[in-house]
């Protein structure tokens, strides 16, 4: 799995450089030599024929996010992101002409070929992300709750609702899928805190000292995690829980734990270790 991810990421990196002139950002998914690629940690139960597609799309939009940090918010929202969103909206129906289309159209066709309905949902979710990411800045959050909702969108978490289904292809009724919705939101809040930024928001909106904000955010994150585990146990303790539902529910736990493991072992966050969380 790691070797496959490494190959996909290296190939995409070269293709990206040929189209966009290289990744000028210091951060990349290969920087973590301890837990390796986050893609393998968050979707370890992906079907082999779907894994490559989930890795490619995850890495592509990580590259988009990292490189648009070199642009102003206005430039990203009026230039690059709408162009990419339009290519996604076309669903690969047109033969690619531009260099960007030649990079993006073949991968778009893959999930549609493998699983049309689930593939469309994945593409719709990434299209929504492109058009809404960085719609506002950290300074625009009036409450910690506003910030949490903002991070869920901004971190690209919402597409993983559909990535999980596409990658694992569980058989679920609409009722069972709805049962997992609250768990999904808790899972995303666990990741979406982005602790250091949440501390700044808490300090600003609640007029707290740094230490007070750290304690508040720490307790909030721990409560989200406890609630997530309790809800997981409640759903899975019901009678006649199918294997597919069990995998689907646990899939969200993999997303949370995989992200936490990757971030806790990633060098870019080591300078934050002095903060007692």
Order of alpha helices (4+ residues) and beta strands (2+ residues): alpha-alpha-alpha-alpha-alpha-alpha-alpha-alpha-alpha-alpha-alpha-alpha-alpha
